[in-house]
Amino acid sequence: MSDGFDARPLRDGRPGLAVFGEIDMANAEEFRRALATAAQGDPVVVDLTAVTYIGSAGLSVLFAFAATARAELLVNELLAPTCAIVGLDRVAKVATA
């Protein structure tokens, strides 16, 4: 599976962004733009359940996004501890899916 972002509404109509593969320095700016496009002023669900790796650049983008947008992050069991350790769960709603 390659890395990527898929902006799409969820079944309940809320804006969503599905993220898959790795998020690192190589695609952090693309990730930031995808988040901004998906949010468009509305609360957005960021589905990170298919993310296999997130580097500090990706975490930095998520922190900045969560500080300025209402976001809910859906994470897999691999990312849940990382989100708790770095405190992302204190600035955004984080749920394990």
C-alpha positions in Angstrom: 0.0 0.0 0.0 1.3 3.4 -0.9 1.0 6.6 1.2 -1.9 8.9 0.7 -4.9 10.9 1.7 -8.5 10.5 0.7 -10.8 13.4 1.6 -14.4 12.1 1.7 -17.5 12.6 3.8 -18.3 10.0 6.4 -21.6 8.0 6.3 -23.2 10.5 8.7 -22.2 13.4 6.4 -19.4 14.8 8.5 -16.2 15.8 6.6 -13.5 13.2 6.8 -10.0 12.5 5.7 -8.7 8.9 5.4 -5.0 8.6 5.7 -3.0 5.5 4.8 0.6 4.4 4.7 3.3 6.5 6.3 3.3 10.2 7.3 6.8 11.7 7.6 8.9 14.6 6.5 8.5 13.6 2.8 4.7 14.1 2.7 4.0 16.3 5.8 3.2 19.4 3.7 0.9 17.4 1.5 -0.8 16.0 4.7 -1.2 19.6 6.0 -2.9 20.7 2.8 -5.2 17.6 2.8 -6.3 18.4 6.4 -7.0 22.0 5.5 -9.0 21.0 2.5 -11.0 18.4 4.4 -11.8 20.7 7.3 -13.1 23.8 5.4 -14.3 25.3 8.7 -16.2 22.3 9.8 -15.4 19.6 12.4 -13.5 16.9 10.6 -12.8 13.2 11.4 -9.3 12.2 10.5 -9.2 8.4 10.0 -5.6 7.3 10.8 -6.5 3.6 11.2 -4.5 2.6 8.0 -1.4 4.6 9.0 1.6 2.3 9.5 4.1 5.0 10.6 3.9 8.6 11.7 7.1 10.6 12.2 7.6 13.8 14.2 6.8 15.9 11.1 3.4 14.2 10.8 2.7 14.6 14.6 3.6 18.3 14.3 1.1 18.7 11.5 -1.6 17.0 13.6 -0.8 19.2 16.6 -1.1 22.3 14.6 -4.3 21.2 12.9 -5.9 20.2 16.3 -5.0 23.6 17.8 -6.9 25.4 15.1 -9.7 23.0 14.0 -12.2 20.9 15.7 -11.1 17.4 14.9 -11.7 13.8 15.9 -8.8 11.4 15.3 -9.6 7.7 14.7 -6.4 5.8 15.3 -5.3 2.1 15.3 -3.8 0.3 18.2 -0.3 1.1 16.9 -0.9 4.8 17.1 -3.0 5.1 20.2 -0.1 4.9 22.7 1.9 7.4 20.6 -1.0 9.9 20.7 -1.2 9.5 24.5 2.5 9.8 25.1 2.9 13.0 23.1 -0.3 14.5 24.5 -2.3 14.6 21.2 -5.2 13.3 23.1 -5.2 16.5 25.2 -5.8 18.8 22.2 -8.1 16.6 20.1 -10.6 13.8 20.6 -8.7 10.6 19.9 -10.7 7.3 19.5 -9.3 3.8 18.8 -11.1 2.1 16.0 
